[in-house]
Amino acid sequence: GACDDATDDERLFSLTIALRTSSGDRPVTVSFYERRLRDILREVPELIAAMCAAKGLKMSDLAIETTFHRRYALIGSPDEKSVAALARPHRDGLLLASRGAKIRLLPWEYRANPLRALAAKGVSYGLEKEEYRKEIATVKMFMTIRYREEGGSMSLVSKDNTGGSPDER
């Protein structure tokens, strides 16, 4: 999250930049957690170009989508039922931090059971299936605000207009 009293040079942002296809897929995503905006902007072009090259994608065929993460809230004892009741589909994400890893589950990456989806994503990055239950792990929920490139300008994506593929709606 950003500190309200910080100057623009010191303010920290958490965000995800995704490149989106016309069918709604996001083959390239990169996330940043509590970083200065100027540092993010310095790294993004090279990271995205390398990711596109590795996947054989042309950047000109993709649209930019920027999702700002804000208001991180610690979930004290996460369990599937309570997290599912708290998380708003298409709006809220989760962050699992454990053993140096920071795994983000973005709003479009789950439907009904966000904690189960977060656990599965954690496993794909080498964490244990129920890593979120460990004493050393923390789970935080965060709100998102998403902007999408449309016709050369950035537009706010409302909670009712998720756009993209039908499985997001």
PyMOL commands that set and color helices and strands:
alter all, ss='L'
color gray80, all
select helices_A, chain A and resi 37-55+59-61+80-86+107-109+114-124+131-133+166-168
alter helices_A, ss='H'
color red, helices_A
select strands_A, chain A and resi 12-20+28-36+63-75+92-98+101-105+138-150+153-157
alter strands_A, ss='S'
color yellow, strands_A
deselect
rebuild
show_as cartoon
